[in-house]
Amino acid sequence: MAQHRSVAVNWLMKANLGCAFLSGIALLMMMVAGAVDVVGTNLDIVGLSSQPVPAAFEFMATMMVVSVFLSISLGQARRTHIRVEIIVNILPRWAQMVANLIRHGLSAAFFLAIAWFGIASAIHSFGVGEYTPGIINFPVWPARFFLAVGASLMTVQCIFDFLSVFWGWFDVKRHDGSTSAPLNIS
């Protein structure tokens, strides 16, 4: 049974890393599109005709959603999100366990709601062919799809974190390679 959990944890970490890699690609594409747009808009400084890149803003907005939502679960797995635990750290172990259960449970519910409505929105957007009007009609549904995928992966990560409060073998390795041990009620 523990071996199946280990396989699930390894699968989740690989999915987190793969999505974070895609997030980095999206960030790189945003930087290139932004740089080309800035250069194209300011070519009149050197005596050439300037022309902004059509749909650059819409493209960068889509890539922003991809970048944020595909990387959020890796940050959760590695415990690199900002947390304020001044009060939690001085509580007894059993109260820390309850606080962690509440935190992970509420996070899972929150991202499940985002994923649920994101999937519905992506399906609707794809079905009606939603786009941002402009010189180039830029489709909106890819951003909604990636939002749903990222929020779904974050939901799974939060469920694993919830389970890791009881059983340490569900805990995904932190960025430094260590894992947090399960809290024992004693």
N, C-alpha and C positions, 0 to 999 in steps of 0.2 A: 504494500500500500504506500509506504514512504517513497518507494522508487517511482511510482506513478506521480506523486506530488513533485518529486525532483524533476521529472520530465516536464510537467506542467510549468514549473518555475523556470526551467531552462527555455521552454517555448516562449513564455511571456517575456523573458529578458531579451531573447532574439527578436521578437516582434517589436519591443521597445527600441532596441538598437537600430533595427531596420527602418522604423518610422522616423527616428531621430536623424538617420542618414538622409532620408528623403526631405526632412525638414531643413537640413543643411543645404541640400541642393536647391530647395526653394529659396532660401536666404541668398545663396549665391546668384540665382537668377534675378532676384529682386535688385541686388546690387548692380549687376550688369545692366539691367533695364533702366534703372535710375541714372546710372552714369551716362549711358548712351542718350537718354532723354535730356540730361543737363547739357551735355556737349552739343547735341543737336539744336537745342534751344538757344545756345549762346555762340553759335558760329559767326554771327554778325560782328562780333568783337574783332575777328581776324579778317573781315571783309567778305565772308561767304554768306550765302542766304541761310538763315536759320529756320529750322523746321522741327517742332517737337515730335516725338515718337507717338503715333496714334495709339490710343488705348493703353498707354504706359501706366497711367494712374489705376485703371481698372485691373490690369495685370498685377501690379504691385499689391493691390488690396487683396486679390485672390491669394497671392503667394504669402501674404502676411498671415492669413487664416491657416494656410497649410503649414507654415513655419511654426506657429504657436501651438496648434492643436495636435500636430504629429509628434511634438517633442515633450509635451506636458507629462506624459506617463513615465518617460525615462527620468525626468526630474523627481517625480514622486517615488519611483523605485530606488533611486539613489539618495533620497532624503535631502535634496538640495533646494527644495522650496523654502521660502521664508516661514519660519515658525517662531512664535513667541511662547516660551515654555517656562517663564519665570515662576508662575504659580504651580504648574504641573510638576516641575522638578522637585518641589519641596513637599509634595503629597506623599502619603504612604504608597507602597507598591500596588496594593489593590485599587486605590483611587486613581493611580496612573493608568492602570489597566482599563478601568471604566472610562477615563478621559480619552484614551486611545480608541476604545471601541466606539464611543460617540463620534469622535473626529473622523474615523475611517467610515463609519456608517453614514454619517451626514454627507461626506464627500462622495461616497458611492451613489447615494440617492440624488445628489445634485448633478453629478455627471451623467447618471442614467437619464435624468430628465432632459439634459442637453442633448444626449445621444438620441433619445426617443423623438424629440421634436425636430432634431437635425435630420434624422432619417426621413421623417414625414415631409419636411421642407425640401430636402434634396429630391425626393421622388416627385413631389408636386412641381418643383422648379424644372426638373428634367422633362416631365410630361407636357408642360405648357411651353417649353422652349424659352424659359426666362433668360433675358439678356439685359445688359446695360447698354442703352442706346448711345451712339456716338458715331464718329467717322467709321469706326469698326465696331460692330455689334458684338460685345464681349459676353460670353455665356457666364451665368451666375452659378449654375448647378455644381460645377467642380468644387468651388469653395464650400458649398453646403455639404457635399459628399465627404470631403476631407474633414470638415468639422465633426460630422457624425462618426467617422472612423476613429478620429483621435479621442473624442469623448467616450466612445465605446471601449477603447483600449484603456483609457484612464479609469473607467468603471471597473473593468476586470482587475486592474492594478489595485484599486481601493478595496476590492473584495479580498484579494490576496493579502493585503495589509491587515484587513480586519481579521482574517484567519491566522495571520502570523502573531497576533497578540496572544492566541492560545497555543499555537504550534509553530515553533521557530522554523520548521522546514519549508513553510510557505514564504519565508522572508527572502526577498531578492537582495543580492549583494549590493552594498553601498558603493559609492565611487572609490573608496579607499580599499575595497576588497573585503572589509569586515561585514559581519551581519549582526543584527541586534538579536539578543537572546529573548526567548519568550518569557513573559512575566509569570512568576509563580506566586500563587496566592498562598501566603503563609503568615 
